[in-house]
Amino acid sequence: MITVHFVAHHNPADPGSAQVSVKPGKSLMHAAQSGNVDGVAADCGGSLTCATCHVMVREPGLGKLPAMGPDEDNMLDYAAAARQPNSRLACQITLTEALDGLVVDLPDTQY
């Protein structure tokens, strides 16, 4: 099991806002859904047709992720919250052992 920390927009200093443990191989979006994390809507269910699983990935985890593909890059332009340099779509991040302890910030809105 690996642990992921979801930080609510209203509480950026608390990396324990929501803590979820999942098996490697799951997407970050599925981890948020299984942990009932508020702030990750995931309306399209991970099919990369919306941007409602927008998150901002903190270092050092960001540097451990594979490069973003062009479809994810384009879809982030439609995110409701302003895109940041560390913005990613949670549906496109596959969790691995190397990402244990990953910390992601949630935007103030997905709509």
C-alpha positions in Angstrom: 0.0 0.0 0.0 1.1 3.5 -0.7 -0.2 6.7 1.0 -1.3 9.8 -0.8 -2.0 13.2 0.9 -4.7 15.4 -0.5 -4.5 19.0 0.7 -7.7 21.0 0.7 -7.6 24.4 -0.9 -8.7 26.1 2.4 -5.9 24.4 4.4 -2.7 24.4 2.4 -0.4 24.1 5.4 -1.9 20.7 6.4 -0.7 17.8 4.2 -3.0 15.5 6.2 -6.2 17.1 5.0 -7.2 13.8 3.5 -4.9 10.8 3.6 -5.6 7.7 1.4 -3.9 4.4 1.2 -4.1 2.5 -2.0 -2.5 -0.4 -3.9 0.1 0.6 -6.5 -1.3 0.6 -10.1 -4.4 2.7 -9.3 -4.8 6.2 -10.7 -4.6 9.1 -8.4 -8.2 9.9 -9.4 -9.3 6.4 -8.2 -7.4 6.9 -5.0 -9.3 10.1 -4.4 -12.6 8.5 -5.2 -12.0 5.4 -3.0 -11.0 7.8 -0.1 -14.1 10.0 -0.6 -11.9 13.0 -1.1 -13.9 16.2 -1.6 -12.5 18.3 -4.4 -11.8 15.6 -7.0 -15.1 15.4 -9.0 -13.8 13.1 -11.8 -17.0 13.6 -13.9 -15.7 11.7 -16.9 -14.5 8.7 -14.8 -10.9 9.0 -16.1 -11.5 9.0 -19.9 -9.6 12.3 -20.3 -12.7 14.2 -21.5 -13.0 16.8 -18.7 -10.6 18.5 -16.3 -12.6 17.9 -13.0 -9.7 15.9 -11.5 -7.3 18.8 -11.7 -4.7 18.7 -8.9 -1.3 20.4 -8.2 1.4 17.9 -7.4 4.1 19.0 -4.9 7.7 18.2 -5.2 9.4 15.8 -4.9 6.5 13.8 -6.3 6.1 16.0 -9.3 9.7 15.2 -10.4 8.9 11.5 -10.2 6.0 11.6 -12.6 6.3 10.8 -16.3 6.0 13.7 -18.7 2.5 14.9 -19.4 1.0 13.8 -22.7 -0.4 16.3 -25.2 -4.1 15.3 -24.5 -3.6 16.0 -20.7 -1.8 19.2 -21.5 -4.6 20.4 -23.7 -7.3 19.4 -21.3 -5.7 21.3 -18.5 -6.5 24.5 -20.4 -10.2 23.8 -19.6 -9.7 23.4 -15.9 -12.0 25.7 -13.8 -9.2 26.7 -11.5 -6.2 28.5 -12.9 -3.6 26.2 -14.2 -0.3 26.1 -12.3 3.2 24.9 -13.4 2.6 21.8 -11.3 -1.0 21.1 -12.5 -1.8 17.6 -13.6 -5.0 15.6 -14.1 -5.3 12.9 -11.4 -6.8 10.4 -13.9 -3.4 10.5 -15.8 -1.2 9.6 -12.8 -0.7 6.0 -12.1 0.5 5.5 -8.5 3.7 3.5 -8.0 5.8 2.6 -5.0 8.1 5.5 -5.9 5.1 7.9 -5.3 4.5 6.7 -1.7 3.8 9.9 0.4 2.8 11.9 -2.6 1.2 15.3 -1.7 -1.2 17.0 -4.0 -3.1 20.3 -3.5 -6.7 20.5 -4.5 -7.9 23.6 -6.4 -10.6 25.8 -5.0 -13.1 24.5 -7.6 -13.5 21.9 -10.3 -16.4 23.7 -11.9 
